[in-house]
Amino acid sequence: MGDLVTERLVLHPMTVGEAEAVVAGTPDDRACWAPGYPADGDVLAARRFLDTRAATGDPHPFGNYEIRLRADGRAIGGVGFHGPPDAAGSVTIGYGLVSSARGRGYASEALRELLRFARARGAARVKGDADLDNTASHHVMTAAGMRPAGHDERVRYFEIAWTAAQERPDGDHRPAHAT
């Protein structure tokens, strides 16, 4: 499984060794972490990755990805799937950045690439959520092409869904024509 590359980022599929280092909070000799990485969400995602791998095998391509800057390779956060698509083709995502990397469009850029990737791998719907007061995350999901899909007393839900009729004529599966 190779890296996913965007204009400014590399979404690197997490390995067992990298996940163990994130959980331990200690980078290995090859790692280059931005200050504040890994955050609590990165640790939880790395644990989920390790647990999934131990229980059912390698979850990739629907696993976790470390978000790295292309310019210098520094890890600034993570993005990934909470598991493979279900029988209806629906998959859930999560993401997060260290505070020093926020406000630069990195989260939207990473999420757009993950949505493109999910669609290319056959997902029909991608879901995400954020606390009601996390308007920055609401903006990230909207900027990436997701739409509000409801809320409860704590969380606002977002999703994007594709149908074959929404596929672009050039075969590109980006969420430009999604609902």
N, C-alpha and C positions, 0 to 999 in steps of 0.2 A: 504494500500500500504506500503510495507516494504522497508527497506534500501537495497541498492545494495552494496555489500561489495567486495572489491578487496584486494590484498595483503597488501597495505598500506593505503587504503582509504575507507571511507564510503560515498556513494552518498545517501544523505538523502532527501526524497521527501519533498519539502517545504510546510509548512502549511500556512494557512491564517495569523495566529499570527506571525509566523516567517517572512513572506513576509512583513507584516506591520512594524515589527521592522527594517527590512533591509531598507525599504523606509524611515522610520523616522531616520535611522542611530543610533538607540539606542537599544542595545541588551536587551532582557528580562532576567529575573533572571537565566534561565537555559542555556542561550547562552554563548559560549566561542568563541570569535572571535580573529583571528590573527590580528596583527597590519596592518592597511590598508584595512581591510574588514569592510563593503562592499565597493567595488570600484563602479565607475559610471555604468559599465555594469551590476553589480549585482543589483543595484537599478532599472535600466531599466527593467531587467528580472523580478524582483519582482513586479514591476508595471504592466507589461504585464500579469503576472500570476494572480494578483488581478483583473484586468480588464476582463480577460477571464473567471475567476471564476464567477464574477458578471454577465457577459453577457450570458454564456452558461453552467455554472456549473464547477465542478472539472475537470481540464484537465488531471489529472493523469490517466494512466501511462505516457502520453505524456506531462508532465509538466516540472517544474524546480526542480533541485536537488542542494542542498548545498553540496559542496565538503568539507569533514572533514577528518582530519588525524585520522587514527585508534588509533595511539599511545596515543593521549591526547584529541581527540574530537574537536580540534580547527577548526573552519571554515576558509578555505583558499581560497575559491572561489566558483564558481558555474558552472553548466553545465545543459543543458536542451534542450527541443524541442521548436520550435516556434509555435507549434500547432500539431494536430493529423495528421497522414498520409492523403494525398489527395486520390482521387478516384483511382489513379494509384499506390498507396502505397508509395509515396514519402513524406519524412519528412525532415525538416531543423533543424539543431542543432546550438548551440552557446555555448561558454565556456569562462572562464577567471579565472586567479589566481592572488592573491596579489603578488606584486613584490618579497617579501621575499621567496615565495614558488616556484618561477620559476627556470627552469634549473635543476630540479631534476627528471623529467619524470612523475610528477604527472598529468599534463594535458593529456599526451598520455595515461596514465593508466586509467584515468577517461573516456576519450573519447572511448577507446577500450571497456570498460564495457558498456557505453551507446549504442555503435553500436551493441554489442552482445544482449543487452536488446531489442533494436529496432527490430532486426531481429527475435528474439524469439517472439515478439508481432506482427509479420506479416508485418513489413515494408519491402518493396522491394528495396528501395533506400533511402540513407541518403545524404543530401547535406549540405555543409558548405562553408564559404568564409572568406577571410581575405584581408585586404588592401595589395596592391602590395609590399609595403616595409616591411610588417610584416613577415619576413622570419621565425621567431621563430614559428609563428602559422602555416605556411606552413609545417614546419618540424613536428609539433605536428600531423597534420592531416595525413601526409604521414606515420609517425610512427604508427599511429592507423589503417592503412590499407586503407585510402582514397587515391584517385588519382586525379591529376589535371584534371579539366574538362573545361578549358578555362579561359579567363580573358577579362576584358574591360579596359578602361583607368584608373580605380581606384582600381579594386578588382580582385583577383585570386579566381576562384571557384574550389571546390573539391567535390568529391562524391564517394560513394561506392554503388554498386548494386549487388543484389543476384538473382539467379534463382534457381529453385528446383534442377537442375543438379549440382549446385555448393555446395549443402549441403554436409557436411562431412559424411562419412559412419557411424560414431558414433553418428550422430544426433546433433552434436555440430554446432551452427550457428555462431561461430566466423568468422570474415571476412578473414580468411586465404586464401580462394579460391575465393575471390570476384574480380570483375572487377572494 
